[in-house]
Amino acid sequence: MTTLEAGGKIVTLYGEVSSAEPCPVVFLNTVMDEGEKVYTACRKLGAPPFVLAAVSRVYWSDDMTPWPTDALAKWESRCGGMADSYLEKLEGEIVPAVCDALPFSPSGLYLAGYSLGGLFAIYALWNTPLFTRAASASGSLWYPDIAEYCCSREPAGRPDRVYLSLGSKETKGRGRTASLRSNTEAVAARLRSLGADVTFEENPGGHTHEADRRMAKAILALLQ
């Protein structure tokens, strides 16, 4: 395990940090420092060699959201819509710092996230060609206008593999979350039309059920 600071964030590296052979690096934005649990779950699922770069000190409802919107619930803070600013730090500072800390040139740079982090992973594909694969586990694709955004413009690059998942109980929501399944299906269809290998999977349970294992499954799909 290696820890470094870049772009005002803490990044903890798990996995093949001393490898002589190139392997992929998966960047995971975290909200509760869950990187170690996710990496452990990946290993239990038989993941091939990779490095997990778990980014913490993320301002979740700001850094992970593409544009401002009111809070989903009265006890939540307003979403600040600062994804572009954070993506600039990720591209210009965080990813280069991670690559400099490794003794090899990564064989791939992938982006993964859960909930709003999954929303950010998808949004990033439209705004940087840096990541060739992305995973959105129980991603917050209910977010206002995100499906229209993805379906109405070209992405910055051409992702070759994308994983999307939802919990079976998540799709039974009302209000803004009522659009979760249809938005996710629309984004999946759009990515397929661009030539990406897309997996859309439904997991049992609600939004937080077995979150670490769901995230690990998503990462494994990118590595296979």
N, C-alpha and C positions, 0 to 999 in steps of 0.2 A: 504493500500500500504506500502510495506517495501522495502528499498534499502540497498544493501550491495555491497562490493567490494571483488572480488576474482579472482585470476589468471590474474590480470591486467585489468580486465573487470568490468563494472558496471552492477549489476543485480537488476532489479526492479520486485518485486513480487506483482501480482494482484490476487484478488479473496479470496479464503478461507484460508487466512494466519493465522487465529486464530481458525480454526475449531477444534473441539474435535474429529471429525470423519475423518478417513483417506480418501483421495481423490487423483486422479492422479495429477502429476506435468508435465506440458508441457513446455519444454525449447524452446524458440524462439530466434534465432539470428536475430538482427535487424540492419539495416543500417542507419535509420533516426529516431531512438527512437520512433518507431511506436507502441510500446507495448500497451499503453493505448488505442489507437484507435482500435487495434485488439481485445483487451479484451472487450471493449464496444460492438464491433460488435458481438463477441461471445455471450454476454449476450442477445443482441437483437434477436439472432437466437435461443434462448432458451437452451443454453448450460447447462448441469448439473454442479454441484459443481466441481471446479478444481482450481488449482493454475497455473497461467501463469508466468513463470520465463523469463522475457525479458532481453536478454543479449545485452548490448550496448558497445561502444568503440571497436567494431569489425573492424579489417582491412579487408574490404570486399573482395577485389580481391586477397588477400593473405590468410587469415584465412579460407576462404570458398572454396578454390580450391585445388584439390588433388595433382596436379603436375604442374610445370610451363608450360605456353603457352603464345604465343603472344596475345596482346590485340585484342578484337573483332573489335574495331573501332579505328581510329587514335587518337581520343580525350580521349580514355581510357588508364589507366595504364596497364602495363603488369601484368598478373596473376602470383603470386609468388609461388603458390603450397605449402602452409604451413599448409594444413589441418591436417596433422598428429601431428604437434606441437601443434596446437590449440586443437585438440581432446584430447591430453594428459592433457592439462590444464583443459579442460571440465570435464574429468573423475576424475582427481586427486585433483582438487581444487574447481572448480565452483559447480559441482553437490553436493559434500560433504558439502560445505558451505551453499547451499540452504537447504539441508536436515536438517542440524544442526539448521537452523533458524526457522524451522517449529515445531509445538508442536505434530506432528504425523509422523508416518512413511508412506511415500507415497504409495498408492495402485498401482501405476505404474509410470514409468519414460518414457516420450515420447519426441520425438524431431521433431521440425517443422521449416520450412524455406521457404522463397520466393526467386525466381530467383537463384542466386548463393547459397543462404541459403538453397534452396531446393536441389540443387546438393549436398551440404554438408550433409544434412540429410540422403540422400540415401547412399552416400559414407560411412558415419559413421556406417551404419548397417553392412558393411563388415569388420569393424575394431574395433568394440566393441560390447559386448553382453549387455551393460548397458541399451540400449533403446529397449523396446519390440514393440514399434509402432513408425511410422514416417510419416510425411506429407511433400510433396514436391509440393508447389503451384507455377505453372508456372516455374518449376524448370529448371535450365540451363543444361539439359541433352544433349544438343548439344556438350558439352565439349569433346574435343578430347579423344578418347579411353575409355570413361566412360562405354559405353554399353559393350564393349569387356571385360573390367575389371570385371564388375558385372556378366557377363555370363560365365566367365572362371574359377571362383574360388568360394569356399564356404564362406558364410558370417560368421562373428564371433559368431553370435547367431542365433536364429530362430524367427524373427519378426512374430507376429501373425496378425498384421493389418498394411496396408500401403495405403496411399492416394496419388494419383498423379493427377495433372491437368495441362491443357494447355489452353491458349486463342485461340479462333478460327482463329484469324489473325496471331498468332505467327507461325503457321505451314506453312505460305505462304512465309517464308523468303528464301533467297538465301545464297550461300556460306556455311559456317559452320552450320548456323541455319537450313539449308535444312534437316539436319538429325534429327531435334528435335523430330518429331513425331515417326519416326522409332526407334530411340534410346529409347524413353520413352516407347513405346510398347514392345520393347525387354526386358527392365528392369522389366516392369510389368509382362511379361510372366515368366521371371526367378523367380521373387518373388512368383508367383502363384505355380510354380513347386516345390517350397520349402515349400508349405503349408500355405502361408500367405493369408489372406483375403484382396484382393487388389481392390481398387476402382480407376478407371481411368476416369476422367471427363473432358469434354470440356466446357469452359466458353466462353460467347460471348466477343468479343473485342480483343484488342492487349495486349501486355505484362503488361502494368501498369493499365489497366482499372479495377476500383474497387478493387485495390490490397488488401486493408484492409479487405474487405468483403470476397474476395476469400480466404485469409489466414484464416479468421474465419471459413469459410465453411470447410476448410481442417482440422482444429483443431477439429471442431464438429464431423467430421467423425471418428476421433480417439477416441473420448469420448463416442460415442454411442455404 
